[in-house]
Amino acid sequence: MTRFTHHLLSLTISVAIPVLCSGQTALVKGKITDAATSESLVGVNIVVDSTNGVSTDVRGNYQLVLSGGSHRLAYSYIGYISVIKEVQLDSNEVLALDIRLEPQIIELGMAVVSAGKFKQKLSDVTVSMQVIKPDYIQQTNTVNMETVISQMPGVDVLDGQANIRGGSGYSYGAGSRVMVLLDDLPILTADVNEVKWSFLPVESIGNVEILKGASSSLYGSSALNGVINLHTAQPGEVPSTRLSVFSGLYCKPSNEDMAWWWDTRPAFSGASFHHMQRFGDVDFVAGAYAYGDEGYRQEDYEERFRVNAGIRHRPKQIEGFSYGMNVNMQQSRSSDFLIWMDADSGAFLQMPEAVSPTRGFRITADPYANYYDDRGNRHSLRTRYYKTYNRFDGEDQSKNNGSEFYYGEYQFHREFVKKWYWTIGTSASYANTDAELFGDHYSSNIALFTQVDKKFLDRLSASLGLRWEHYTLDRKDNESQPVVRAGLNYQAGAFTYVRGSFGQGFRYPSVAEKYTTTSLGSLNIFPNPDLQPETGWSTEVGVRQGLKVGSWLGYLDAAAFWMEYRDMMEFTFGIYMPDTADIPTLDDLGFKSLNIGQARIAGLDLMIGGTGKLFRQPVQFFAGYTYMDPVDLSADTLENNMLKYRFHHEVKGDVQWDYRNFSAGVSMIYNSHMERIDEAFEDKILGREIFKGLKQYRQENDKGFITFDVRFAYHINTHIRTALHIKNLFNEEYMGRPGDIQPPRNISLEVTVSL
């Protein structure tokens, strides 16, 4: 019996039989779709006269056998505004009634999946969560997902290293405490556990869900600090095509002495393509992206080309079954900036020995299958093959590296009566690395996980999760780790939701953290084969309040959080002499990843967002403030015990105003001063100064920084949009990690064609 037949039979028993006995029957049928995308909506509830009803099938269709006369039909779906229809039916009438549901304007009703691996309202989630919508990604001309992620309150990306609420510092690209997913599958590399943000298909992203706090119970190692889950867009009933081209220039920095070597203003440009279409039972998605950046600093350039495609088939012969494949591939050529010559006229010049021109290749191939059985249970099988390699030019070929990652996950989800939800699954992965930089290694991982969610009296949501994971490296390092998480969410008022959660987390060290041996200019990196996994936990209490003031709809969210870590891994500067040496030399100075001991990060997250009208024209906005107190509990002194590479205060926001065919937007970021970094970067060690002039530069620029980006767009017609983007409007000079001055003002012009 198919699921649709099951629903239809249920309705027939409860409604249709009495009607048929009376001889006065009518039929209501139709299709329910998303008003924005025209995509069919599966599982929409249709309730008749507040008593009985049905749900839409896998193609969004429904039908009701009713008696003649007046009826009240209520259509409801998570994340959408409910619709009520009053109908008057004659005997033997067949009424075609298609419904287009509008997505919720208030963020409380938005549908999310990352918190429990099943669809639920954002308001019911027991942890802090943010969602980035695709419109925002497109409006800001995002060329790299790192920039749009960094715009979110409480989230930062420091030289490629993602951190949430100060959970991570700067680890030279090795290891991550934030699990980054692409379509629910890990996108961290097998060797370094890094995220290559430029590899993520920004042209095809549907939305991004950011989960704050330990999430290892569902997502495993590297979710110690949180999860960033990127979902690619899926086609609706109407085909969609978008083509965008842009070009821009870097302006002279406020200190023009830094750019004395410029012959012309460095340029950057790019083009993207994205198409989505449904061919009967087949969904097809394709995209491409090309980007070139001459770089505003010497030997700091990037060229990349990426293509992606996805196909999904829903065979009519097997109701509720779908399968498909997603592929993403990128070729790149780049040289990253590491160490400046000095803090003044040489700030944009790189130390020659640190220049590392690289050619890279990455590909993911993701076969998957989903099945909804007759009882509405969901079975999901998702797999990924992820291959990377990096080739260095010239004398740096000893740094060549590559890896292969194989991942598979099966998940079963069941919804019981009285709003019980059960998710159970297993995952397995295997990875091998081929690198002269840190040697050849292979690893494997198996895990079992489960989570139970329950809604009590339509007001109290409870969640309990458990995971066990076993990790093996080179068949000699074996680690097992069980973790739990729990959370509650109580609806205290019509639009007031109070939540609390506790979650354990863990992270295994990456191959790069344990085994890397290299020199980067004046920096030596030493291996630590004895590095141990780190563990931790996080807890929070928060409230999310829906707001409605006149035409303004929005929300206010406040959360207090507390995170603690044991055996925290941090790259630490020191003298690491071989056992055979008696006197240290410059070759013994450098950084090694160590288990520093205990750490605590506590703080407060505040965020407001919504939509409204200004001078009768629509406005969208969000703003957030995060206070963090990151403390190294193992420090020798209380005077300087702040964890390295963190901020105390952070403010971020964005507002966009639309007026007829025009729109204008402003984004801002404020970070307080990065109070503590490795002392070796500021002081002379054995007569060597790694970053020349850094100490004085930081003393003169210890007030933090604030930057503004602005954008202006004009819709020539319904298909063509032009936009002007000005990044770093006031040409603020500011630094990310030490010696890494961020881009000066840059201006670009974009043209987008949508069909």
N, C-alpha and C positions, 0 to 999 in steps of 0.2 A: 504494500500500500504506500503510495507516495505521500509526501507531507501535505501537498495541496488537497489530495483526496481525503486525508485524515481530517484536515480543517473543515472541508466541505461536509463530511459525514457528521462531524460534531455539531455543526450548525443545523444540519437536516434533522438530527434527533431532537435538538432543543427548540427549534423554531419552525422548520419546514413541515414536519408531520402534522402538527395541529392545523397549520394553514391549509395543507392539501386536503385535510378532512373537511374543511369548510368549503372547499371548492373555489375560494377567492384568492388567487395567487398572482404575484408579480415578481419580476427579476430585476435586480440592480447589479450592474457589472461595470468594471472599468480598470484603469491603470493608475498607479500612484508614482509620481516622479519628483525629483528634486527640482524646484523652480529655478535654481541657478544653473544647474548643469544638465538638466533633463535626464539624469541617470535614474534608472528604475530603483525603487526602494523596496528592499526585501524585509518582510516581517512587520509591516505597518499594521497597527491594531485598528480595526473598525468595529465599534461597539454600537449596537442597535438598541435605541430606547433605554440605554443604561443597564441592559440586562445581558444580552447575548451578542456574539460577534465572531469575526474571522480575522485572519491575518493574510497579507499579500504573499504570493508565492515567489519563487526565485526570479521571476520576470516582472514582479511588481503588480501582477494582476489579482483581482478579487472578484467574487460574485456572491450575491445574497438573494435567497428566496424568501420573500416577505408577503405578508397579507396586504390586500388593498387598503388604502387609507393613508393617514399621516404617520410619518416616522421621523425620528431624530437620529442622524448618523454622526458619530464622533470619530474623527481620524486623528490618531496620535502616534508619534514616533520620537525616539530619543534624539535630541539635538534640533528638533523642528517645532515650529509653532503649530499647535493643534488647530484643526478645522472642524466646524460644526455645520452640517447641512440638514435643512428641513426639506423633506420630499413629500409630495402627494402622489400616490400611486393608484392607478386604475387597475381593475382586474385584467390579468393576462398582459399587462404592460411590460415591455423590456426597456429599461432606462439605462442608457450609457452615461456613466458619471466618472470622468477622469479628474483626478485631483493633483494639483501641483503644490507641494508643501514648501513653505519658506523656511530656510534655516533660522535658528534662533538669533536674534540681535543681541540679547543679553548673553554674555559668555557663560552664564550659569547652565544654560541648556545645551551647550556644545557637546557633541559626542566625541569621546576619546577612548583609546584602547590600550595605551601603554601601561596604565596603572594596574590593570588586572588581566591583561591579554584577552579582554572581551569588551564589547562596546557598552559604555555606560555614560551617564551625564557627568560633565565636569564638576557640577555641584555636589555629586555623591562621592567623589574621590576622597580618600582619607589622607592624602599627602598633597604638598604644594605642587602645582602643575601649571605650566604656561603653554600656550599654543600660538605658533606663528602661522598666519594664513598666507596662501599663495599670492594674494593681491599685494601684500606688503613686500614680498620678495621681488615682485615685478616692478613695483613703484619705485624702489630704491636702486634699480639697476644693479642688482647683486651679481658680482662676477665670481665670487668665492663665498661658500656658505659660512666661512669663518667670520666674515664681516657682519652678516645678519644675526648670527648666533651671539656675537659680542654685543649687539645692541640690546639684548634682553636683560632686564634687571636681575641681578644676582648671578649672572653667568658671564664668564670671561674666557677669552682664548689668548694665552700668552705665548707668542712665538709658536703657534700651532698646538699648544697644550691646553686642552679644555679643563676648566674647573668651575665648580658650582659652589657658591657661598664660601669661597676661599679654601676649598678642600684640597686644592693642588697648588703647587708653586711653579717652579721652572726646573725641568729635569732634562733639558737638552734633547727634547723630542722622544725620550725613551719612557715607556710606561704611561698608563692613563688610569685615573681613578673614576673617570666618567665613561660608561659604556655608550658608544655611538653605534646606532643601528640604521641600516637602510632597508626599508620594507621589512622590519622586524628581525633582520639578520645582522650579526656583528660585522662591522666594517673596519675594525682595528686590524692592523697588519700582524702576521704571525710572528715576526721576528722582533720588532720594536714596540709593538702594541701602540702604534701611533695612528692618527687620523690624517689622511691626506685630503684636506678640505677641498682642494681644487679638483679632486677626482669625483666629488659628489655632483650628480647631474642637476645643477641649479635650474636649468631650463625645464626640467620635468617634475620638480617637486610640487606635491599637492599641499601638504602642510607638515609642520614640525611640532612634535610634542616633547616638552622638556619636563622631566620628572626629577624633583629635587629630593635628596636624601638617599640613604642606603637602599638599594634595590636588588641586592644579590640574590634574594630568595627566588626571584623570577628570571633574572638575567645573568647571574653568575659573577665570576671574577671580573674585575674592572668596573663593576657597577657599585663600587664602594661609596661613591660620592653622588651618584645619580645616573640618569639615562637621557640621551638625546636621540629621539627616534624620528627619522625622516621618511615620509611616505610619498611615493611617486603618484602622480595624478592618474586617474582612470577615466576612460571615455564615457560620455553619456549618449543619449539618443541622437544628438546633433553633432556632426563632425566639427572639430576645432583645429585651427592652424594658426601658429604665431611665428612671425619672423622678426628678429630685432637686430639692428646694427648700431654700433656706437664708436666714437673716437674721442680722445681727450689728450690734454697736455698737463704736465706738472708745472706749477708756477715756481718762481724763485723763492727759496725759504726766507723767513724773516731775517736770518743772519746770512746775507748773500755770500759771505766768505766761504760758506760750506759748499757752494756750487760754483766755485771759481773755475772749475775745469769743464763746465758745460759749454759746448760749442753752440748747441741749440737746445730748446726746451725738450726734455724727454717726452716721448709720446706713448700712448697705449691705445689699443683698439680691440674690438671683438665683434663677433656675430653669433647669433644663436637661432636655432630652428626647433619647433616642437609641433607635432601633429598627433591628434587622437581621433580615432574613428571606430565605429562599431559596424561590422559586416555580419548581419544576422546574429549568429551565436558566437561570433569571434570578435574579441576586442583587440585593437592594435594601437600601439603607442610607439612613436619614434622621435628621437631628438638628436641634435648635434650642437657642438659648441667649439668655437675657435677663438683663441685669445693670444695677444702678444703685448708685452710690456717691456720697454727699453730700460725701465728702472730709473729712479731718481738718485741712486747711489752707484758708485763704480762697481762693476762686476756683480750686479744684482738685477738680473733680467729673467724673463720667463716667456716661454712659448709653449702652448699646449693645444691639442686638438682631441676632442672627445666625441664619441657616438654612443647612443644607447637605443635600445629597442625592447619592446615587451609585447607578448601575445598571450591571450587567454581564450580558451574555448570552453563553452558551456553546452555540451552535447544534449540534444533534446531527448535522446533515448534514455539518458540516466538523469532523472530529476534530482536537482540539488548538487550535482557534481560539476566541478570545473577544474581545469588544469592549465598550466602555462609555463612560460619561461621569460625571464628578464635578463638582458645582457648589457653591460656597461664597459666601455673600453677607452683608454686614453693613452696617447703618446705625448711626451713632454721633453723639453730641453730647458734647463735653468741653471742659475748660479745663485746661491743664497748668501746674504750678507751676514758675517759673523762678528768680526773684530774691526773696529775703526782704527785709523792711524793715530788720531788724537781727538780731543774734545772740541776743537775749534775748526780751523780750516781743513782738517783731515777727517771730520766727522762722517763725511760721505765717501771717504776713500777707505778701501779695505786693505788690511795687512796682506801682502802678496802671498805669504805662505798659508793663508786661510782660505784662499779662493779655490772652490771645488766645482767646476763645471760638470753637470750631471745630465745624463739622458735616462729617462724613466719610461717604464711601460707598466700598465695595470689593466687587469680585466677581471670582471666578475660574471659568472654565469649561474643563474638561480632557477632551477626547475622547481615547481611546486604543484600541489594538488589540494583541493578542499572538497569536503563532502558533507552535506546536511542530510542525515538519514530520516526515516519516516517519523521518528520521535522528536525531531528538531535538534538532535545532538550534532555538534560540529566536530569533524575530524580534519586536522590540518597537518600536512607534511610539507616542510620547507627545507630546501637544501641550498648550499652555496659552494662554489669553487672560486677561490680568490688567488690570483697569481700576481706577483710584483717582481720587478727587477730594476736595479739602478746601476748604471755604468758611468764611471768617472773617467774624465779625460786625462791625458798626460801621465804624470808620475803618481796620480792618485788612484791608479787602477787596483791597488791593494785594498781599496775601500769598496770595491764592487760587491754587491749583495743581491740576493733574491730570496723569495719565499713562496711556498704554496700552502694554501689553507683549504681544508675540506670540512664542511659543517653540515649537519643534518639535525632537524628537530621535528618530533611528532607531538601534537597537542590534541587533547580531547577536552571538549567543553560541553557541559550539560546544564540546562536550566530546569530545576525541579519546581514543583508546585510551591506556592507560598514564598516565591522570590528567593529561592536558594540557587546559588550559582557555583558550580564546581569546575575547576580547571586542573588538569593533570597532564604531565608530559615528561618527555625524556629527550636529551640531546647528546650528541657525540661529535667530537672534532678530532682532526689529525692535522699536524702542520710539520713542514720541514723547511729548514733554512740552509742556504748555500752562500756563505760569506767568509771572505778572508778577514773581514773586520772583526768578527766575533766567533768565527768557526762554524762548522756544520753541526746542526742540532735538529732533533725532531722531538715532538711532544704530542701528547694525546690527552683528551679530556672527556669524561662521561658524567652525566648529571641526571638526577631525578628531581622533579619539582611538582608541587601541588599548591593550590590556593582555593580557599572557600570564602565566598562572599554571601552575605545575607542581608535582606532588607526587612526590618521589623516595623510593622504598623505604618509603613510608608514614610517614616521619619528618621529612623535610625539605621545606618548602614554599617555593617561590621565586616572586617576582612582579616583573614589569618592565612599566612603562607609559610611553606617549609621547603627547603632545598638541601640536597646532599650532592656534593661534587667531588670527583677524584681526578687529580692532575698528575701526569707523569712526564718527566723530562729526561730524555736519553736513557730511559729504562732504569735509572738509578735514583732520581729524585722523585719520591712519591709523596703526595699530600692529599689528605681528605678533609673536607670542611662542611659541617652542617650549619645552616643559618635559618633564622625565623624572622618573620615580620608580622606586625599586627596593627590594625588601625580602626578607628571609629569616626563616624561622621553623623552629626545630629542636626536635623532641620529644626532650628529653634523658632523660626518665624516663616512668613510667606516667602521671603527671599534671604533668609539668614541661615547660614550653615556653619556649624562649629565642628572642628576636626582635631584629632590627635593621632599620632602614629609613633611606632617604634620599629626600627629595623636594624638587623645586624648585617655586616658586610665583610668582605675579604678581598684580597688581591694577591695573585701570584706574581712574582717578579718576571719581567720579560727577559727573553734571551739576551737582548742588548744590555739590560741593566746588569746582568750577571757576568757577561763574558766580553764586553767591548774593550778592546785595547787599541787606542789610537791617539794621535796628536792633531789638534786643530789650531794651527798657529802656535801661540804660546800656551795653549791649554793641553794638558795631558789627561786622558781618561783611562782609568785603571779598572780591571775586572774585579768582581767579587763573587766567586763561585759559591760562597757560603751564605749569600743573601737569603733571608727567610721571608715567607709571606707576611703581609701585614693584615691585621684584622681591626674591626671597629664597629661602632654602632652610632646611630643617629636617632634623635627624637624631636618632635615638634608639636606645638599646639597652635592652631590658627583659626581664623574666622573669615568667611567670605560673605560679603553683604551685597545683595543686588540693590541697585539704585534706580530710581525713576523720578526725575524732576522735570516737569513739563514734557518737552520733546526729547529730553536727554535720558538715555538708557545706558547703564553701565554697572560696574561692580567695584567694590573696595575689598582688598585682601590684605590681611595682616597675619604674620606668622613669627613666632619665636622659636629658634632652633638651637640645638646643642649636639655636637658631634665629638666623639672621642676615638682615637686611634692607638693601637699598640703595634710595636715594631714598625713604626712608620718609616717608609723608605724615602730617603732624601739624598741627592748628590751632595757630598760634603768635601770641602777642600782640606787637604792635609799633606803630610809627608809620608809617602808610602814606599819605604825602602825594601828592596829584596832582602831575604834572610842573610845573604852572603855579604852585604854591605855594612860598613861601620859608620861612614860619614855621609850625610845626605848631599845630593847634588840637585841641580835644576831639573834633571830628568826624573827625580823622585817626587817632584811637586805636581799636584794635580787633583783631580776629582774622582771620587769613587762613590758608588751608591751604597749607603749604609743603613742599617736599621737603627734610627736615632733614638728610639724609645717611645715615650708616650706624648701625645699631642691632644689639644682640645681647641675646638672652634665653636664659639657661641655667638649668637647675634639675633638680628631682627630684620625681617623682610616686609616691606610695605609696597603695595602696588594698587594703582587705580587705572581703569580703562573704560572705554565706552564709545558711544556715538550720540550725535545730537545735531542741532541746527544752529548756525550762526548767521544772522541776517537772512534767515529762511533757506540757507544753503547747508548741505550736509558736512559734518565734521567727524573725524575719527581721531582718537587719541589714546595713548597709554603713558604712564610714568611710574617709576619705581625708585625706592631708596632701600639700600641694604647696608646695615651695620654689621661688621665682622670683628671678632676679637680672637685672632688665631694665636695660641700660646703653645710654646714648646715646653711641656712639663718636665722634660729631662734636661733642661738648660742648667748650666752651673750657677747662673745668677738670675735674679728676678728683674734686674734693670734692663736686660737686653734679651728677653725670652720670647719675643714675637717670632713666629714662623717666618721664614724667608720668602720674599717675593709675593707678599700679600699687601692688601690695602685695608684700612679701617672703614672708610666711607666710600660709597658709590651711589651715584644718581644717574638715571637714564630715562629718556623719554622720547616721544615722537607725536607729532600732530599733523594732520592733513586736512585741508579745507578745499572743497570743490565748489566752483562757481560756474554754472553752465558748462561750457567746453573747457574751462580752465581748472587747474588744480595747483595747489602749492603745499609743500610740506617742509617740516623742520625736524631734524633729529639732534639730540644732544647726549653727550657722555661726560660725566665728571668722575674722576678718581682722585682720592687723596694721595698723599705722598707714599711711595713704597719705602717704608722706613728701614727695612733691613734686607741686605743682600749678603752674598759671600764676601767676607772681609778681604779675601784675596783679590777681588776685583777693584778694591779701592786702595790697598796698601802695597808697598813694595815688599816682596818676599825674596830673600837672598839677592837683593839688588834688582829684581825684575818687576816691572810694572806692566801688568797684563793689559789693562785698559787705561791708556795714558790720559790723564786729566779727569778721570771719572769722578774721583772723590770731590774735587772742587766743583765740578759740574753739578753733582747731586746736591751739594751744599747751597749752590746758587739757585737751584730749581727745586726747592723742598716744599712748595705750596700745592703740589698736585697739579692737575690740568683739567681744562674743560674745552671741549670741541663741539662745533656745530656743523652739521651738513644741511644744505637746503636743496630743494628740487622744485622745478616749475614744469608743468606739462600743459599741452594744448592738444585737444582732440580735433583734428582737421575734419574728420567725419567719423562715422561709427566704426571704421576699420583702421584708420591711421592716427597714430599718436606721436607727437614729438615731445621731447623732454630735455631740459637742461639740468645737469647735476653739478653742484659745487660741493666738494668734500673739503673739510677743514676750512670753513668759510673765513675765519679770522687768522688763518695761517699760523696757528699755535704750534710752537716747537715743544714736543713732548716725547717721552721715551717709553718703550715697552719694557723689555728686559734690558739689563745693562748694555750700553753701547749700541742700542737699537733705536735710533731716532725715527719716528714714524713719518709718513709722507707729508710734505707741505701741501698747501692748497693745490687742488687739481680740479679741472673743469672738463666736462665731457658733454657731448650732444648725442642724443639717442633718438632713433626712429623705430617705431614698432608698428607692424602691420598684423592685424588680427582678422581672420576669416572664419 
